[in-house]
Amino acid sequence: MITIKVGSKEYTYEKEIRLNELPEAMNKEFFVGRVNNRMRELSYRFYYDADVEFLSLDNPETVHIYEQSLRYLIAMAFKNIYPDYKIKFKYSISRSIFCYIVNDENPNIDEILKNIRIEMERLIELNLPFERITMSTQEAIEFYMENDYQDRIDIIEYRPENKVHFYLCEGYMNYMYGYMVPSTGYLSKYLFRPYDIGFLIQYPRAETNKKIPVFKDAVQYVKTLRKASIWADVVEASTIADLNRHVEKNSIVEFVHMCEAQHNAMLTELGDKIKEDIQNIRLIAIAGPSSSGKTTFSNRLRIELMTRGLKPVTISLDNYYLNREAMIPDKNGEIDLEHINTLDIELFNQNMLDLIAGKEVKIPIFDFTTKSRNGYTKLKVSEDNPIIIEGIHALNDKLSAMIPKRQVFKIYISPQLQMNLDNHNPISITNLRLLRRIVRDKKFRNAPAIRTLSMWHSVRRGEFRWIYPNQENADYVYNSGLQYELCVMKKYALPTLLEIPYDSEYYVTANRLIKFLKYFVDIDDSYVPCNSLLREFIGGSCFVE
């Protein structure tokens, strides 16, 4: 006899049971279950006492499972309708997936999408189950060879296990490196949008209350992604297998310095742009999501401008916090320190205007211990002293509302790594930033990964509210990703991720990151220059310690 608790309800069973046989699982709003705090597919069988929680699309991990299941279904539809087409997925703008046909330079996207949509709706209506099967590595290689999946053969040699998992659905087999929803009938929520040489796939998100986000084009962001994709091809590192080969064939020194040279080239381009218009540009505003490398970037940009005869000064937006008693609490009576209203915007604008006019200004000093302003420091700048500010609201027009737009140069910074495990499985940029933060928090704050993961939802909420809506305001997008960085961060991230206990609510995320990292071959720290943006996270930076 086993006892299963689901919320306030309790069930008893005398034999083994599947999760999807519990009454609550009949609701197709639930896509996966958590059994004794361990994520399980709804097809999971068990015979032991358990606390069960069913998860919907308000959970980010559930969204991840839904998205990879949707990629499976799209790949299956292509195999059924266009068996000769090879498709590739990448993460893209407006929280969507970009899909394009690799072996056709001029496809009729509208016609293709119409037929793929019809086939997907057929498969969804049939509600076909996804059956998990296991093969030996050799059997998997033979299957990949028969189906001309060279990209899968390339990566499988870096898989430490001697078994390979697949999901079988109506004779079609594929694997998306993670859990799946129970059947095709669960994947009815998606939108297609023709875009560029391919199409975008939108799907429900946790941060939009389980709804598909409103589409927002992002011209600047797309240009950066396209450049990043081209760069990955130039350095022959568009997949993890390609990247690993650089280590194995002893070309790692050249490869690392090529990646660093790309960062230098962008800094040179930025320095030229600012110098050319320095008669107008007085304020340089820098913003980006968490763990984008803003501190190192700001220092390197300052030096870049100094080589052009300029003498930039840096002002911290943190000093413009209002005294705690002057901050307006939210509806729950709590202070949201990320809210723009916690800054003294009027004083900031007046200070910047006065500095630009050549006046001496008293810049406030904020004391985080007393949570109040604690004195001032005097500052006066000349025409060759552009002012650098960096912070979550730096690109928000409200912050610099009184300053003429021609005098503000805005820079958005974020890692835009374009790399895949294989054609059907792109690497998440968000996961890259999360790994950076895990490594940095452990290195500099001795904070375990479990603490970083517990804060990540709040971090992401602030990014969606305050950073992403303003990214298209940027005059320049700086791609802070380094194609080789995960090979270096692997050895820092794995130990702290492995510390997370099996029964932790963050075990699922940690386990997913661990499975992902295992494919990378290690690169020794000694190859990383001291001024590299990567040093901000692993230590040894000449700027940050």
Summary of the structure (lengths in Angstrom):
residues: 545
radius of gyration: 25.3
end to end distance: 57.2
largest distance: 82.2
contacts: 1681
relative contact order: 0.12
helix: 43%
strand: 21%
